[in-house]
Amino acid sequence: MDTRTIDGWSEDERRLRWRVFWVAFLVRVAYMTLAHTFKVRPLEDHFQFGWEMGRVARALTTGFGYADPFNGHTGPTAWSPPLYVFLMAGVFKLCGVYSALSAWVILALNCLMSAATAVAVWEIAWRCFGAKVALWSGWMWALHPAAMQYAVRWIWEMTASTCLLAWIMVLALRMRENQSWQRWFVFGLLWGVLALASPTPLILLPVVAIWVLAGPGFSTARVAKAALAGVVFCAVIAPWAARNWAVFHAFIPLRGNFGAENYLGNGPWSVGFPWGTTVPLDDKVTLHEYATMGERAWVADRGAKASAWIAGHHAQFVQLSVKRAWMFWAGVPHPLGEGAANEYTRIISFEFLSLAGWFGVLLAVRRGVYFSGVMLAAFLLVPVTYYLVTVQARFRHPLEPFICIVGVYLFQSAEPGRFGRGVAARFAWLGRATAGLRPFFRGEA
């Protein structure tokens, strides 16, 4: 399918983009405010308020620097990348450390980014699949509870990372039609910012860059522009890497906790489930060891233990990786004490979206839909680290804009059979009753 240029947008389509954004934003803020999700429980000295990132943001705000990701003053850290931590620290500075107002502001910023993702979803679908899929995809992201759950409840970086990755894909699609120096500059800038929010999606960077480079009208000038993007990317992450070198005397370009996470996921006690924390808050011995050794030495020690365990347990490591791969797409079980009915409903919903996403992207690739190969690459590559180390349901979130788009495409591609026509006839009254709302959702009113 050919790309569609920005100049080809109608006034209704321009209006629709803004309508999707504002409805998505207001629905999220209203839910977050009325449901009081900004009221974080003060357990374990407010640890659930941003977990490690919240702790480091508190240390920054109170004069201890980029440090102390757990309990007490344990020293400098590179446990978490800095982007979302600095955002939290700025809010803490203005609105108070661990205050309800700070939580509301941070979640409101999450809502803003999630609403911006709805616009990106609409444009990706519009460029790749056409106006009908774009209409349904944009509103699906704007209004579906699964798309907004992390924005309104989680003080963590998933919403920011998802928004950044979605807009990088929008930019890549635009660049296939116009590869200016400015766009390549922004391309490198956005990848650098994403790296400082969450490094994991960087595995997709070579695929997207090559796809853009291989567009029509290839020339050596395009390679020079791509080189500029690489320089910009390195320039964005360089200050953080330089700080880590100065503090830890080691090359830590983005985050320094991999060894600890690897040992949590691949050790004598590992069963594939991510229950428990890397440094238990109530384990004073482990925390003392962490503080005494220093983060760099302690993480290196845990990483060495993980490598030794994997080397001696190849079969078990493969079994754990397969189990984590299954849970990435089928859902990570919660303890049934939280409510069996709710748990089964959550798992079924999670699995349904995954299946719709996979069937949709495979159908798109089979039909040669524009950009579908890049989306398939995202499905294949982004989860790889989680398969090998640890998994949580929230780790799928950066892929969910694409799951939304190709899932809608899957169902839009279906041709109704006899049963489907019968259902449509039975519920025709609903279509007549909501006919007055159609211009609003299409941006025509």
C-alpha positions, 0 to 999 in steps of 0.5 A: 500500500502506498504511503499517504502524505500529510498534504493529503489529509482532509480537514475532517481528518485533521479535526479527528486527530485532535478530537481523539487526543482530547477525548483520550486525555480527558477520559484518562484524567477523569478516571484517575481523579475520580477513582483516586488512583493517584492516592498511593498506599504509603506501605514500606515508606511509599515504595509503591510510589515509583518504586526504585525510580521514586526512591532515586527521585527523592534522593535527587530532590533532597540533596543526595544526588542520583542515589539510593534506589532502595531503603536508606542511603546506599550510595550512587546508582545507575539502576534505572535510566534517568529520563523518567526519574528526572521527570519525577524529581522535577515534580517532587521539587514543585509539589512535594516528595511522595505527596498526593499532588505529585502523584496526580501531576505525574499521572496526569503527565502519563495521561498526556503521553498516552493520549498522544499515543492515540494520535500516533496509533491513528496516523500509523494505521492511516498510513498503512491500512487506510482511514477505516482501520485508523478510525477504529484504531485511534478510538480503540486506543483512546477509550479501551481500558487496557490501553489506559491502565498504566497511564492512570495507575503506574508511576513508572516509565511504560507510558513514556516509552510507549509514546516515544516508540509509537512516534518514532514509528510515525516519524519513520513512515513520514521519512520514507516520503521525505528524508530531510536533514531535520527529520534524520536529526529528530530520528536520532534525537527521539531514539536517544530520548527513548534509550534514556527512558527504557533501553530495551526497545533499542533492539528495534533501532537497526531494523527501523533505520535500515527500513528508512534507508532502503526507501525509494531514491537511495543515495549516498547523501541519505547515508550521511543523514543517517550518520547525523542521526547516529551522532545525535543519538550518541550525543543524547546518551553521552552525558549519562554514560560519562556520569556513570564512568565518573562515578563507577569507573565503568562503561554503563551507557544506560542502566547498570542492573542487568546482572542483578535482574539476571540472577533473579530470573536465572538462579537456584530458586527460579521458576520463571515467575517474577514474584519477589524483588531483586533486593528484598526491602525486608532483607537487611542482610542483602541490603547491607551487602548491596550498600557495603559492596557498592552497586557496581560490584554487587551487580557484577557479583550477581551477574557472575552467579547468574552466568555460572548457574546458566552454564551449569543448567542449560536445559532448565534455562531453556525451559524458563525462557520458554515459560517466560515467552509464553507468559509475555504473550499469555499473561503473568498469573497473579495469586488467585487470592486476589479473586479468581474471577477477576484473574481469569477475566484479565488473563483471557483479555490479555491472551485475546489481544495477543492472539489478535495482534499476532494473527493481524500482523501475520495477515498483514505480512502475507498480504504485503501491507506497507510497514507490516514487516517492521511491525512483525520485527517489533513483535519478534525482537522487543520481547527477546530480553524478557524471554531470557531474564524476567517478564511482567505483563507491563513489558508488553505495553510498548507493543500494544499500539501495534497490537491495537492496529493490526488487531483492528485490521484483522477484524476489519478484514473479516468477511461476515458469514451467515452467522455474522450477517444475522448478528448484524441484522439483530443489532441494526437498531443499535446502529440506528440509535447511535447514528447521530454520534458517527460524525463526532467519531469521524471528525465530521462535526 
